[in-house]
Amino acid sequence: MNKKTKDHLNVGLNFCLHTERSFVCNYNKGDDSLMTIRDRGKLKWQSASFIPLAFEMTSEMFKDQWKAKPILDEYQAEEFDLRIAYATEYNHAVKLTIWADGFTHDITGCVHYVDPITHELRIEVKPGEFERVAFDSVVGVKVLIEPKN
């Protein structure tokens, strides 16, 4: 190493003092100016530590409302098919009970199309607004007598 290279190395970073919350570095050997980098360390991530606890509390809160998917026998599946065919033919509204991720919810609307290829129902919930429902997620069908136009 020649003298010029050694001088360049000496001009560089002389010392760094690392504390828990800040970095103090003296860049030049004869320079009294200090550069301080403020870092909050663990404090920065402290607020995110509650997230696993929040998920646990939410699952505990809804644990008693969660239901296993009901098992449908062939008779019930055939009855659902007949009700859907009747509602489609006479333009009656249906109220479908849908099971998704342990919870059930209802969808009310007219059956627009039964897709045998993708095994889905297309339900018109509002004029011009359709919702697709898989056959497997339907756990209840009720035909509403008044037609929904």
URBEL-V521322 format. One record per residue. PHI is phi in whole degrees, 0 to 359 (* if undefined). NEAR is the number of other C-alpha atoms within 10 Angstrom. Layout:
PHI,NEAR
PHI,NEAR
//
This chain:
*,5
271,6
297,8
295,8
294,9
297,10
296,10
295,9
292,11
292,12
288,13
293,12
290,12
271,12
207,12
227,11
248,9
256,10
252,9
295,10
242,12
212,14
244,15
241,15
232,17
253,18
277,18
247,15
299,12
263,8
270,9
269,9
285,10
247,12
252,11
247,11
251,11
269,11
230,13
277,11
59,11
292,10
299,10
298,9
260,9
299,9
290,9
277,9
287,9
279,10
300,10
299,10
294,10
295,11
296,11
295,11
294,12
294,11
293,13
295,11
293,11
262,10
299,11
283,8
270,11
289,13
232,13
286,11
293,15
294,12
268,8
265,13
272,8
296,9
296,9
294,14
297,17
295,12
297,13
298,20
299,14
294,13
295,17
294,22
296,14
297,15
296,21
292,18
292,10
260,10
58,18
265,20
281,24
236,27
245,16
264,23
262,17
249,20
258,19
214,13
55,10
91,12
235,13
247,19
216,11
254,13
234,16
243,19
172,23
269,26
283,24
271,17
201,13
252,19
262,13
286,9
282,6
267,9
56,12
227,17
255,20
251,18
253,22
270,21
278,18
222,13
302,10
85,6
243,9
244,16
230,15
265,15
229,17
286,14
303,18
294,12
271,17
279,21
241,19
197,18
226,22
228,15
271,20
268,16
294,12
289,10
290,14
249,16
258,11
//
